[in-house]
Amino acid sequence: MKQKRIISIVLAAALALSLTACRQEADAEGGDGDAAAGVAVQVQEVKQDTISTENKVSGRVAANGQESVFVAAQAQCTAVYVEVGDWVAAGDVLCALDMASTLSSYSAANITYSSAVQSYNDQAAIFDKQIALAEKNVSDLKALFEIGAASQMEIDQAELSLQSAQAQRDATLAQLEAGMQSYKANVEQLSAVLENVDSQGNVIAPISGTILTLNAVESSYVTASMPVAVIDGADRMEIVVSVSEALVPKLARGDEVDVSISALNVQLVGSIKQLERSASMQTKLYNVTISIDEDVDGLLSGMFADVSFRTDTSANAIVIPTEAILTGNGVQHVFVVENNAARYVEITAGLTGSGVTEVTSGLNAGDMLVTVGQAYLSDGDAVRIVSGED
């Protein structure tokens, strides 16, 4: 009996030691868990950069071997810089013309057109305010009429005043728009004359190639009926795309564009060679021709190409990955990390580019922006940075 009691005491002591060890192990594991507490996120330091809005359109590759360089006016040639047989690069000066009068007219036409546009917008804003006041007057009188503080005659007179203001606005703006369109047509006509001429009166080569013919002679005149020069581009490849009337005013000859040829899995840079000034009767779109100066193996006429035009550039802007932005209740926001905790920040977005967005308010350079894991965060949550970049 005494021996059984001794055995029981030994077993109880062993069990107590075992439980103590388990508690110590559990405490150790619990300590590791505290060290690893927090939502795992990746961060990126917010920096300033240049961003441009990208407008992507699709088109086709086309072959174009020769280019005739016309100047749609009669002008005296004051200097010639090339000869037949010379190789020229796109943008090289072929000759100089006395185009001072035409250039002056073009500058004046642009100023007149810009003034007409400003006048139209200013007048439209004035009418909008007047009509808004007239509409409010009608609304207020109707509310007063409901409580017996205004008469039907007063409402009728207010409505007549509103209709008169609307009619005056429509008539005035129609007249201003007619003048504006006339000025615009003048600008486009002079722009066509100067299509291959720079602001100094120099005739510019639109493509790279060899001079086949040259009709420019110093002290003689060039005319619209005969090309100044013909350049052999040796079966150059071009891309023709169609753009909307909203985009075409933002483009100019010589602008660089990004080109992607999916069939060849290549990306390259092209430049705008030509902008059509009249829209297609069928599509109501404007054709834009993109020149490609570099040789691309396997590039064939008829292949599809995606062209991205870069417009509305903003320099020294706060630019962040678009994927970092969240939207909730109509408000855009992000999370930044401060003292190992997430902070909710509402932002105002500006321009959008390829995978990036400009932030005009809410963030500063140097903020640590959460780029991965932000969807699992709430304001004040503890975070654990698992990877990131400076």
C-alpha contacts under 8 A as a table, 3 or more apart, distances in Angstrom:
res1	aa1	res2	aa2	distance
1	M	4	K	5.22
1	M	5	R	6.49
2	K	5	R	5.19
2	K	6	I	6.49
3	Q	6	I	5.20
3	Q	7	I	6.41
4	K	7	I	5.12
4	K	8	S	6.34
5	R	8	S	5.16
5	R	9	I	6.38
6	I	9	I	5.22
6	I	10	V	6.37
7	I	10	V	5.20
7	I	11	L	6.32
8	S	11	L	5.19
8	S	12	A	6.22
9	I	12	A	5.18
9	I	13	A	6.30
10	V	13	A	5.22
10	V	14	A	6.31
11	L	14	A	5.11
11	L	15	L	6.24
12	A	15	L	5.13
12	A	16	A	6.27
13	A	16	A	5.13
13	A	17	L	6.30
14	A	17	L	5.16
14	A	18	S	6.23
15	L	18	S	5.03
15	L	19	L	6.28
16	A	19	L	5.22
16	A	20	T	6.23
17	L	20	T	5.14
17	L	21	A	6.30
18	S	21	A	5.20
18	S	22	C	6.31
19	L	22	C	5.02
19	L	23	R	6.22
20	T	23	R	5.18
20	T	24	Q	6.28
21	A	24	Q	5.11
21	A	25	E	6.20
22	C	25	E	5.08
22	C	26	A	6.09
23	R	26	A	5.01
23	R	27	D	6.03
24	Q	27	D	5.05
24	Q	28	A	6.18
25	E	28	A	5.05
25	E	29	E	6.25
26	A	29	E	5.07
26	A	30	G	6.04
27	D	30	G	4.97
27	D	31	G	6.17
28	A	31	G	5.14
28	A	32	D	6.54
29	E	32	D	5.17
29	E	33	G	6.35
30	G	33	G	5.04
30	G	34	D	6.42
31	G	34	D	5.22
31	G	35	A	6.49
32	D	35	A	5.13
32	D	36	A	6.40
33	G	36	A	5.13
33	G	37	A	6.08
34	D	37	A	5.06
36	A	384	R	7.33
37	A	382	A	7.34
37	A	383	V	7.55
37	A	384	R	7.15
38	G	381	D	7.15
38	G	382	A	4.56
38	G	383	V	4.26
38	G	384	R	5.24
39	V	373	G	7.65
39	V	376	Y	7.60
39	V	377	L	7.37
39	V	381	D	7.48
39	V	382	A	6.38
39	V	383	V	4.54
39	V	384	R	5.62
40	A	373	G	6.73
40	A	383	V	5.94
40	A	384	R	4.71
40	A	385	I	5.83
40	A	386	V	6.05
41	V	370	V	6.57
41	V	371	T	7.51
41	V	372	V	5.51
41	V	373	G	4.87
41	V	374	Q	7.17
41	V	383	V	6.70
41	V	384	R	6.12
41	V	385	I	5.09
41	V	386	V	6.01
41	V	387	S	7.42
42	Q	370	V	5.81
42	Q	371	T	5.73
42	Q	372	V	4.98
42	Q	373	G	6.84
42	Q	385	I	5.66
42	Q	386	V	5.97
42	Q	387	S	5.15
42	Q	388	G	5.10
43	V	337	V	7.92
43	V	368	M	5.99
43	V	369	L	5.22
43	V	370	V	4.35
43	V	371	T	5.37
43	V	372	V	7.01
43	V	385	I	7.02
43	V	387	S	7.02
43	V	388	G	4.85
43	V	389	E	6.88
44	Q	368	M	5.59
44	Q	369	L	5.17
44	Q	370	V	6.50
44	Q	371	T	6.60
44	Q	388	G	5.75
44	Q	389	E	5.40
44	Q	390	D	6.27
45	E	365	A	7.52
45	E	366	G	5.54
45	E	367	D	5.71
45	E	368	M	4.63
45	E	369	L	5.98
45	E	389	E	7.03
45	E	390	D	5.59
46	V	318	I	7.13
46	V	319	V	7.29
46	V	320	I	6.69
46	V	363	L	7.83
46	V	364	N	6.90
46	V	365	A	4.96
46	V	366	G	5.16
46	V	367	D	5.28
46	V	368	M	6.23
46	V	369	L	6.33
47	K	318	I	6.02
47	K	319	V	6.57
47	K	320	I	7.74
47	K	364	N	7.90
47	K	365	A	4.87
47	K	366	G	6.41
48	Q	316	N	5.24
48	Q	317	A	5.04
48	Q	318	I	4.58
48	Q	319	V	6.00
48	Q	365	A	6.39
49	D	315	A	6.36
49	D	316	N	5.09
49	D	317	A	5.36
49	D	318	I	6.39
49	D	319	V	6.04
50	T	313	T	7.10
50	T	314	S	5.70
50	T	315	A	4.26
50	T	316	N	5.64
50	T	317	A	6.03
50	T	319	V	7.71
51	I	313	T	5.69
51	I	314	S	5.41
51	I	315	A	6.53
51	I	317	A	7.23
51	I	319	V	7.26
51	I	351	L	7.17
51	I	352	T	7.50
51	I	353	G	6.40
51	I	357	T	7.86
51	I	358	E	7.05
52	S	310	R	5.51
52	S	311	T	5.58
52	S	312	D	5.63
52	S	313	T	4.16
52	S	314	S	6.30
52	S	351	L	6.84
52	S	352	T	7.09
52	S	353	G	5.78
53	T	309	F	7.95
53	T	310	R	5.58
53	T	311	T	5.16
53	T	312	D	5.69
53	T	313	T	6.63
53	T	351	L	5.80
53	T	352	T	5.43
53	T	353	G	5.00
54	E	308	S	5.80
54	E	309	F	5.50
54	E	310	R	4.81
54	E	311	T	6.45
54	E	352	T	7.34
54	E	353	G	5.42
54	E	354	S	6.88
55	N	308	S	5.32
55	N	309	F	5.11
55	N	310	R	6.65
55	N	311	T	7.69
56	K	306	D	6.66
56	K	307	V	5.53
56	K	308	S	4.24
56	K	309	F	6.40
57	V	241	V	6.91
57	V	242	S	7.49
57	V	243	V	7.29
57	V	306	D	5.79
57	V	307	V	5.42
57	V	308	S	6.51
58	S	241	V	6.18
58	S	242	S	7.88
58	S	304	F	7.12
58	S	305	A	5.74
58	S	306	D	4.47
58	S	307	V	6.08
59	G	239	I	6.52
59	G	240	V	5.58
59	G	241	V	4.38
59	G	242	S	7.21
59	G	304	F	5.88
59	G	305	A	5.34
59	G	306	D	6.35
59	G	307	V	7.47
60	R	239	I	5.53
60	R	240	V	5.77
60	R	241	V	6.92
60	R	301	S	7.56
60	R	302	G	5.52
60	R	303	M	5.54
60	R	304	F	4.61
60	R	305	A	5.56
61	V	237	M	6.55
61	V	238	E	5.62
61	V	239	I	4.42
61	V	240	V	6.62
61	V	300	L	6.94
61	V	301	S	4.96
61	V	302	G	5.09
61	V	303	M	5.28
61	V	304	F	6.36
61	V	305	A	6.69
62	A	237	M	5.68
62	A	238	E	5.18
62	A	239	I	5.83
62	A	240	V	7.13
62	A	300	L	7.71
62	A	301	S	4.59
62	A	302	G	6.06
63	A	235	D	5.82
63	A	236	R	5.77
63	A	237	M	4.61
63	A	238	E	6.08
63	A	300	L	7.99
63	A	301	S	5.70
64	N	67	E	7.76
64	N	233	G	7.34
64	N	235	D	5.39
64	N	236	R	5.38
64	N	237	M	6.13
64	N	238	E	6.81
65	G	232	D	5.97
65	G	233	G	4.94
65	G	234	A	5.13
65	G	235	D	3.83
65	G	236	R	5.57
66	Q	230	V	6.94
66	Q	231	I	5.61
66	Q	232	D	4.46
66	Q	233	G	5.32
66	Q	234	A	7.24
66	Q	235	D	7.43
67	E	206	P	7.87
67	E	207	I	7.38
67	E	230	V	5.70
67	E	231	I	5.20
67	E	232	D	6.54
67	E	233	G	7.16
68	S	227	P	5.86
68	S	228	V	7.66
68	S	229	A	6.06
68	S	230	V	4.44
68	S	231	I	6.43
69	V	196	N	7.04
69	V	205	A	7.42
69	V	206	P	7.63
69	V	227	P	5.28
69	V	228	V	5.60
69	V	229	A	5.31
69	V	230	V	6.07
69	V	231	I	7.78
70	F	196	N	7.16
70	F	224	A	6.52
70	F	226	M	6.95
70	F	227	P	4.50
70	F	228	V	5.65
70	F	229	A	7.49
71	V	74	Q	7.78
71	V	193	V	5.90
71	V	194	L	6.70
71	V	195	E	7.36
71	V	196	N	6.72
71	V	197	V	7.59
71	V	222	V	7.73
71	V	223	T	7.01
71	V	224	A	5.62
71	V	227	P	7.16
71	V	228	V	7.05
72	A	192	A	7.19
72	A	193	V	4.55
72	A	194	L	7.40
72	A	223	T	6.99
72	A	224	A	4.30
72	A	225	S	7.80
73	A	193	V	6.34
73	A	222	V	7.70
73	A	223	T	5.68
73	A	224	A	5.01
74	Q	221	Y	6.51
74	Q	222	V	5.53
74	Q	223	T	4.35
74	Q	224	A	6.25
75	A	97	L	6.15
75	A	98	D	5.92
75	A	99	M	6.48
75	A	221	Y	5.36
75	A	222	V	5.54
75	A	223	T	6.79
76	Q	97	L	5.58
76	Q	98	D	5.44
76	Q	218	E	7.97
76	Q	219	S	6.18
76	Q	220	S	5.64
76	Q	221	Y	4.23
76	Q	222	V	6.35
77	C	80	V	7.52
77	C	95	C	7.18
77	C	96	A	5.86
77	C	97	L	4.43
77	C	98	D	6.38
77	C	216	A	6.63
77	C	217	V	6.40
77	C	218	E	5.15
77	C	219	S	5.30
77	C	220	S	5.63
77	C	221	Y	5.70
77	C	222	V	6.85
78	T	95	C	7.64
78	T	96	A	5.49
78	T	97	L	5.46
78	T	98	D	6.54
78	T	218	E	5.34
78	T	219	S	5.57
78	T	220	S	7.99
79	A	95	C	5.48
79	A	96	A	5.06
79	A	97	L	7.25
79	A	217	V	7.69
79	A	218	E	5.21
79	A	219	S	7.64
80	V	94	L	6.38
80	V	95	C	4.25
80	V	96	A	6.48
80	V	216	A	6.81
80	V	217	V	6.71
80	V	218	E	6.09
81	Y	93	V	6.98
81	Y	94	L	5.45
81	Y	95	C	5.47
82	V	86	D	6.47
82	V	94	L	5.77
82	V	95	C	7.41
83	E	86	D	5.66
83	E	211	I	7.08
83	E	214	L	7.07
84	V	210	T	7.85
84	V	211	I	5.04
84	V	212	L	5.71
84	V	213	T	5.82
84	V	214	L	6.17
85	G	210	T	5.86
85	G	211	I	5.13
85	G	212	L	6.20
86	D	210	T	5.60
86	D	211	I	5.51
87	W	208	S	7.44
87	W	209	G	5.47
87	W	210	T	4.30
87	W	211	I	6.33
88	V	92	D	6.29
88	V	205	A	7.29
88	V	207	I	8.00
88	V	208	S	5.48
88	V	209	G	5.57
88	V	210	T	6.23
88	V	211	I	7.38
89	A	92	D	5.62
89	A	205	A	7.02
89	A	207	I	6.44
89	A	208	S	4.09
89	A	209	G	6.54
90	A	204	I	7.62
90	A	205	A	5.17
90	A	206	P	5.15
90	A	207	I	4.21
90	A	208	S	4.54
91	G	204	I	5.42
91	G	205	A	5.16
91	G	206	P	6.13
91	G	207	I	7.31
92	D	204	I	5.62
92	D	205	A	5.40
93	V	96	A	7.76
93	V	202	N	6.17
93	V	203	V	5.77
93	V	204	I	4.72
93	V	205	A	6.33
94	L	202	N	7.27
94	L	203	V	5.54
94	L	204	I	5.86
94	L	205	A	6.43
95	C	202	N	5.84
95	C	203	V	5.44
95	C	204	I	7.77
95	C	216	A	7.17
96	A	201	G	5.84
96	A	202	N	4.33
96	A	203	V	6.04
97	L	201	G	5.35
97	L	202	N	6.12
97	L	203	V	7.32
98	D	201	G	6.37
99	M	102	T	5.32
99	M	103	L	5.95
99	M	201	G	5.35
100	A	103	L	5.15
100	A	104	S	5.99
100	A	201	G	7.15
101	S	104	S	5.14
101	S	105	S	6.18
102	T	105	S	5.00
102	T	106	Y	6.09
102	T	190	L	7.52
103	L	106	Y	5.00
103	L	107	S	6.19
103	L	199	S	7.05
103	L	201	G	7.68
104	S	107	S	5.14
104	S	108	A	6.17
105	S	108	A	5.09
105	S	109	A	5.98
105	S	190	L	7.88
106	Y	109	A	5.03
106	Y	110	N	6.18
106	Y	187	V	6.46
106	Y	190	L	5.84
106	Y	191	S	7.22
107	S	110	N	5.19
107	S	111	I	6.34
108	A	111	I	5.11
108	A	112	T	6.13
109	A	112	T	5.05
109	A	113	Y	6.03
109	A	183	Y	6.82
109	A	186	N	6.76
109	A	187	V	5.63
110	N	113	Y	5.11
110	N	114	S	6.06
110	N	187	V	6.13
111	I	114	S	5.16
111	I	115	S	6.07
112	T	115	S	5.08
112	T	116	A	6.14
112	T	183	Y	6.90
113	Y	116	A	5.02
113	Y	117	V	6.24
113	Y	180	M	6.31
113	Y	183	Y	5.16
113	Y	184	K	5.96
113	Y	187	V	7.55
114	S	117	V	5.11
114	S	118	Q	6.21
115	S	118	Q	5.09
115	S	119	S	6.05
116	A	119	S	5.03
116	A	120	Y	6.12
116	A	176	L	7.45
116	A	179	G	7.43
116	A	180	M	5.46
116	A	183	Y	7.83
117	V	120	Y	5.12
117	V	121	N	6.24
117	V	180	M	6.37
118	Q	121	N	5.13
118	Q	122	D	6.03
119	S	122	D	5.11
119	S	123	Q	6.02
119	S	176	L	7.95
120	Y	123	Q	5.26
120	Y	124	A	6.03
120	Y	173	L	6.74
120	Y	176	L	6.01
120	Y	177	E	6.99
121	N	124	A	5.06
121	N	125	A	6.18
122	D	125	A	5.17
122	D	126	I	6.37
123	Q	126	I	5.09
123	Q	127	F	6.26
123	Q	173	L	7.58
124	A	127	F	5.17
124	A	128	D	6.08
124	A	169	R	7.49
124	A	173	L	6.97
125	A	128	D	5.04
125	A	129	K	6.36
126	I	129	K	5.31
126	I	130	Q	6.34
127	F	130	Q	5.00
127	F	131	I	6.02
127	F	165	A	7.61
127	F	169	R	6.00
128	D	131	I	5.23
128	D	132	A	6.03
129	K	132	A	5.06
129	K	133	L	6.25
130	Q	133	L	5.21
130	Q	134	A	6.22
130	Q	165	A	7.41
131	I	134	A	4.90
131	I	135	E	6.01
131	I	162	L	6.46
131	I	165	A	6.36
131	I	166	Q	6.80
132	A	135	E	5.13
132	A	136	K	6.15
133	L	136	K	5.03
133	L	137	N	6.12
134	A	137	N	5.01
134	A	138	V	6.37
134	A	158	A	7.10
134	A	159	E	7.92
134	A	161	S	7.11
134	A	162	L	5.33
135	E	138	V	5.18
135	E	139	S	6.21
135	E	162	L	6.58
136	K	139	S	4.98
136	K	140	D	5.99
137	N	140	D	5.14
137	N	141	L	6.12
137	N	158	A	6.83
138	V	141	L	5.21
138	V	142	K	6.23
138	V	155	I	6.14
138	V	158	A	5.62
138	V	159	E	6.24
139	S	142	K	5.22
139	S	143	A	6.37
140	D	143	A	5.10
140	D	144	L	6.25
141	L	144	L	4.97
141	L	145	F	5.96
141	L	150	A	6.15
141	L	154	E	7.34
141	L	155	I	5.95
142	K	145	F	4.89
142	K	146	E	6.40
142	K	150	A	7.59
142	K	155	I	6.65
143	A	146	E	5.26
143	A	147	I	7.04
144	L	147	I	5.38
144	L	148	G	6.18
144	L	149	A	4.86
144	L	150	A	5.27
145	F	148	G	4.87
145	F	149	A	5.48
145	F	150	A	4.50
145	F	151	S	6.01
145	F	152	Q	7.22
146	E	149	A	7.57
147	I	150	A	7.97
148	G	151	S	7.43
150	A	154	E	6.74
150	A	155	I	7.78
151	S	154	E	5.35
151	S	155	I	6.67
152	Q	155	I	5.03
152	Q	156	D	6.16
153	M	156	D	5.02
153	M	157	Q	6.18
154	E	157	Q	5.18
154	E	158	A	6.18
155	I	158	A	5.09
155	I	159	E	6.17
156	D	159	E	5.12
156	D	160	L	6.22
157	Q	160	L	5.07
157	Q	161	S	6.25
158	A	161	S	5.06
158	A	162	L	6.25
159	E	162	L	4.96
159	E	163	Q	6.20
160	L	163	Q	5.09
160	L	164	S	6.08
161	S	164	S	5.05
161	S	165	A	6.17
162	L	165	A	5.14
162	L	166	Q	6.23
163	Q	166	Q	5.09
163	Q	167	A	6.13
164	S	167	A	5.12
164	S	168	Q	6.10
165	A	168	Q	5.09
165	A	169	R	6.08
166	Q	169	R	5.06
166	Q	170	D	6.21
167	A	170	D	5.18
167	A	171	A	6.20
168	Q	171	A	5.24
168	Q	172	T	6.00
169	R	172	T	5.28
169	R	173	L	5.91
170	D	173	L	5.36
170	D	174	A	5.96
171	A	174	A	5.19
171	A	175	Q	6.31
172	T	175	Q	5.20
172	T	176	L	6.24
173	L	176	L	4.96
173	L	177	E	5.90
174	A	177	E	5.09
174	A	178	A	6.19
175	Q	178	A	5.21
175	Q	179	G	6.49
176	L	179	G	5.21
176	L	180	M	6.09
177	E	180	M	4.82
177	E	181	Q	6.05
178	A	181	Q	5.24
178	A	182	S	6.29
179	G	182	S	5.05
179	G	183	Y	6.29
180	M	183	Y	5.17
180	M	184	K	6.12
181	Q	184	K	4.88
181	Q	185	A	6.13
182	S	185	A	5.15
182	S	186	N	6.40
183	Y	186	N	5.08
183	Y	187	V	6.34
184	K	187	V	5.08
184	K	188	E	6.23
185	A	188	E	5.07
185	A	189	Q	6.09
186	N	189	Q	5.10
186	N	190	L	6.28
187	V	190	L	5.27
187	V	191	S	5.94
188	E	191	S	4.85
188	E	192	A	6.15
188	E	277	R	6.81
189	Q	192	A	5.23
189	Q	193	V	6.58
190	L	193	V	5.00
190	L	194	L	6.35
191	S	194	L	5.05
191	S	195	E	5.88
192	A	195	E	4.96
192	A	277	R	7.96
193	V	196	N	7.96
194	L	197	V	4.84
194	L	198	D	7.28
196	N	203	V	5.67
196	N	204	I	5.51
196	N	205	A	7.34
196	N	206	P	7.02
197	V	200	Q	7.80
197	V	201	G	5.68
197	V	202	N	5.38
197	V	203	V	4.56
197	V	204	I	5.91
198	D	201	G	5.49
198	D	202	N	5.44
198	D	203	V	6.65
198	D	204	I	6.96
199	S	202	N	7.43
205	A	208	S	7.18
206	P	273	K	6.47
207	I	231	I	7.53
207	I	233	G	6.83
207	I	273	K	7.88
207	I	291	S	7.55
208	S	231	I	7.68
208	S	233	G	6.01
208	S	293	D	7.29
209	G	231	I	5.75
209	G	232	D	5.15
209	G	233	G	4.40
209	G	234	A	6.87
210	T	231	I	5.40
210	T	232	D	5.11
210	T	233	G	6.77
211	I	214	L	7.08
211	I	229	A	6.96
211	I	230	V	6.02
211	I	231	I	4.64
211	I	232	D	6.42
212	L	229	A	7.39
212	L	230	V	5.45
212	L	231	I	5.60
212	L	232	D	6.36
213	T	229	A	5.40
213	T	230	V	5.18
213	T	231	I	7.39
214	L	228	V	6.00
214	L	229	A	4.41
214	L	230	V	6.72
215	N	222	V	7.39
215	N	226	M	7.73
215	N	227	P	6.93
215	N	228	V	5.05
215	N	229	A	6.00
216	A	220	S	7.38
216	A	221	Y	7.53
216	A	222	V	6.41
216	A	228	V	5.58
216	A	229	A	7.39
217	V	220	S	5.40
217	V	221	Y	7.47
222	V	226	M	7.40
222	V	228	V	6.68
223	T	226	M	5.90
223	T	227	P	7.78
224	A	227	P	7.19
227	P	230	V	6.85
232	D	235	D	7.95
233	G	236	R	5.41
236	R	292	I	7.51
236	R	293	D	7.87
237	M	291	S	7.01
237	M	292	I	6.27
237	M	299	L	7.88
237	M	300	L	7.90
237	M	301	S	7.26
238	E	289	T	6.72
238	E	290	I	5.57
238	E	291	S	4.81
238	E	292	I	5.91
239	I	289	T	5.75
239	I	290	I	4.93
239	I	291	S	6.60
239	I	292	I	7.84
239	I	305	A	7.30
240	V	287	N	6.64
240	V	288	V	5.74
240	V	289	T	4.59
240	V	290	I	6.21
241	V	287	N	5.67
241	V	288	V	5.37
241	V	289	T	6.59
241	V	290	I	7.96
241	V	307	V	7.83
242	S	285	L	5.68
242	S	286	Y	5.25
242	S	287	N	4.41
242	S	288	V	6.01
243	V	247	L	6.37
243	V	248	V	6.44
243	V	285	L	5.50
243	V	286	Y	5.28
243	V	287	N	6.46
243	V	288	V	7.20
244	S	247	L	5.45
244	S	248	V	6.35
244	S	284	K	7.64
244	S	285	L	5.17
244	S	286	Y	6.36
245	E	248	V	5.40
245	E	249	P	7.19
245	E	285	L	6.73
245	E	286	Y	7.08
246	A	249	P	6.74
246	A	250	K	7.97
247	L	250	K	5.60
247	L	251	L	7.04
248	V	251	L	5.39
248	V	275	L	7.96
248	V	286	Y	7.24
249	P	252	A	7.86
250	K	311	T	6.66
251	L	255	D	7.03
251	L	311	T	7.73
252	A	255	D	5.79
252	A	272	I	7.00
252	A	275	L	7.50
253	R	271	S	7.56
253	R	272	I	5.01
253	R	273	K	5.58
253	R	274	Q	6.13
253	R	275	L	7.03
254	G	271	S	5.38
254	G	272	I	5.02
254	G	273	K	6.30
255	D	271	S	5.39
255	D	272	I	5.44
256	E	269	V	6.68
256	E	270	G	5.73
256	E	271	S	4.38
256	E	272	I	6.58
256	E	309	F	7.71
256	E	310	R	7.87
257	V	269	V	5.77
257	V	270	G	5.29
257	V	271	S	5.67
257	V	272	I	7.30
257	V	307	V	6.68
257	V	308	S	5.80
257	V	309	F	5.21
257	V	310	R	6.64
258	D	267	Q	7.24
258	D	268	L	6.11
258	D	269	V	4.87
258	D	270	G	6.36
258	D	307	V	5.71
258	D	308	S	5.07
258	D	309	F	6.82
259	V	267	Q	5.64
259	V	268	L	5.23
259	V	269	V	5.77
259	V	270	G	6.56
259	V	305	A	6.74
259	V	306	D	5.74
259	V	307	V	4.67
259	V	308	S	6.49
260	S	265	N	7.39
260	S	266	V	5.91
260	S	267	Q	4.49
260	S	268	L	6.51
260	S	305	A	5.69
260	S	306	D	5.11
260	S	307	V	6.53
261	I	264	L	5.65
261	I	265	N	5.82
261	I	266	V	5.43
261	I	267	Q	6.43
261	I	303	M	7.68
261	I	304	F	6.59
261	I	305	A	4.82
261	I	306	D	6.62
262	S	265	N	4.68
262	S	266	V	6.70
262	S	304	F	7.34
262	S	305	A	6.87
263	A	303	M	7.34
263	A	304	F	7.54
264	L	298	G	7.32
264	L	299	L	7.56
269	V	292	I	7.32
270	G	290	I	6.17
270	G	291	S	5.63
270	G	292	I	4.94
270	G	293	D	7.04
271	S	290	I	5.51
271	S	291	S	5.50
271	S	292	I	6.96
272	I	275	L	7.54
272	I	288	V	7.14
272	I	289	T	6.10
272	I	290	I	4.65
272	I	291	S	6.31
273	K	288	V	7.70
273	K	289	T	5.54
273	K	290	I	5.43
273	K	291	S	5.74
274	Q	288	V	5.81
274	Q	289	T	5.09
274	Q	290	I	7.21
275	L	286	Y	7.50
275	L	287	N	6.43
275	L	288	V	4.82
275	L	289	T	6.65
276	E	279	A	7.33
276	E	286	Y	5.89
276	E	287	N	5.55
276	E	288	V	6.36
277	R	286	Y	7.16
278	S	286	Y	6.47
279	A	283	T	7.63
279	A	284	K	5.06
279	A	285	L	4.98
279	A	286	Y	4.63
279	A	287	N	7.48
280	S	283	T	5.41
280	S	284	K	4.86
280	S	285	L	5.51
280	S	286	Y	6.37
280	S	287	N	7.93
281	M	284	K	5.59
292	I	295	D	7.82
296	V	299	L	5.67
299	L	303	M	7.49
300	L	303	M	6.02
310	R	313	T	7.44
312	D	351	L	7.77
314	S	317	A	6.25
314	S	351	L	7.78
317	A	358	E	6.43
317	A	359	V	7.40
317	A	360	T	7.62
318	I	358	E	5.65
318	I	359	V	5.42
318	I	360	T	6.97
318	I	363	L	7.43
318	I	364	N	7.11
318	I	365	A	6.83
319	V	356	V	6.47
319	V	357	T	5.59
319	V	358	E	4.55
319	V	359	V	6.13
320	I	324	A	7.35
320	I	356	V	5.55
320	I	357	T	5.59
320	I	358	E	6.57
320	I	359	V	7.32
321	P	324	A	5.60
321	P	325	I	7.65
321	P	355	G	6.02
321	P	356	V	4.43
321	P	357	T	6.25
321	P	371	T	7.49
322	T	325	I	5.70
322	T	355	G	5.55
322	T	356	V	4.72
322	T	357	T	5.31
323	E	326	L	7.79
323	E	355	G	7.52
323	E	356	V	7.98
323	E	371	T	7.13
324	A	334	V	6.48
324	A	369	L	7.89
324	A	370	V	6.73
324	A	371	T	4.79
324	A	372	V	7.17
324	A	374	Q	7.25
325	I	332	Q	6.57
325	I	333	H	5.87
325	I	334	V	5.29
326	L	332	Q	5.65
326	L	333	H	5.31
326	L	334	V	6.01
326	L	375	A	7.50
327	T	330	G	6.26
327	T	331	V	5.48
327	T	332	Q	4.42
327	T	333	H	6.17
328	G	331	V	5.32
328	G	332	Q	6.54
328	G	333	H	7.78
331	V	346	E	7.08
332	Q	346	E	5.98
332	Q	347	I	5.84
332	Q	348	T	6.99
332	Q	349	A	7.84
333	H	344	Y	7.02
333	H	345	V	5.46
333	H	346	E	4.19
333	H	347	I	5.32
334	V	344	Y	6.18
334	V	345	V	5.37
334	V	346	E	6.50
334	V	347	I	7.22
334	V	369	L	7.54
334	V	370	V	7.39
334	V	374	Q	7.44
335	F	342	A	6.04
335	F	343	R	5.41
335	F	344	Y	4.85
335	F	345	V	5.85
335	F	369	L	6.20
335	F	370	V	5.59
335	F	374	Q	6.41
335	F	377	L	7.84
335	F	379	D	7.95
336	V	342	A	5.74
336	V	343	R	5.31
336	V	344	Y	6.86
336	V	345	V	7.29
336	V	367	D	6.66
336	V	368	M	5.33
336	V	369	L	4.46
336	V	370	V	5.51
337	V	340	N	6.05
337	V	341	A	5.50
337	V	342	A	4.79
337	V	343	R	6.12
337	V	367	D	7.76
337	V	368	M	5.56
337	V	369	L	6.57
337	V	370	V	6.93
337	V	383	V	7.70
338	E	341	A	5.36
338	E	342	A	6.43
338	E	343	R	6.84
338	E	368	M	7.63
340	N	382	A	6.00
340	N	383	V	5.50
340	N	384	R	6.86
341	A	380	G	5.55
341	A	381	D	5.50
341	A	382	A	4.46
341	A	383	V	5.37
342	A	377	L	7.08
342	A	378	S	7.08
342	A	379	D	5.69
342	A	380	G	5.09
342	A	381	D	5.31
342	A	382	A	6.37
342	A	383	V	6.42
343	R	378	S	7.84
343	R	379	D	5.06
343	R	380	G	5.77
343	R	381	D	7.89
344	Y	378	S	7.13
344	Y	379	D	5.02
344	Y	380	G	7.81
345	V	362	G	6.39
345	V	363	L	7.79
346	E	362	G	6.00
347	I	359	V	6.61
347	I	360	T	7.45
347	I	361	S	5.51
347	I	362	G	4.58
347	I	363	L	7.09
348	T	359	V	5.72
348	T	360	T	5.52
348	T	361	S	5.21
348	T	362	G	6.78
349	A	357	T	6.74
349	A	358	E	5.73
349	A	359	V	4.58
349	A	360	T	5.89
349	A	361	S	7.56
350	G	357	T	6.76
350	G	358	E	4.85
350	G	359	V	5.66
350	G	360	T	5.94
351	L	357	T	5.93
351	L	358	E	5.17
351	L	359	V	8.00
352	T	355	G	7.64
352	T	356	V	5.97
352	T	357	T	4.38
352	T	358	E	6.21
353	G	356	V	5.20
353	G	357	T	6.09
359	V	362	G	7.28
359	V	363	L	7.00
360	T	363	L	7.90
363	L	367	D	6.90
364	N	367	D	5.88
370	V	373	G	7.05
370	V	374	Q	5.96
371	T	374	Q	6.61
372	V	375	A	7.99
373	G	376	Y	5.77
373	G	377	L	7.17
374	Q	377	L	5.32
377	L	381	D	6.41
378	S	381	D	5.67
385	I	388	G	7.39
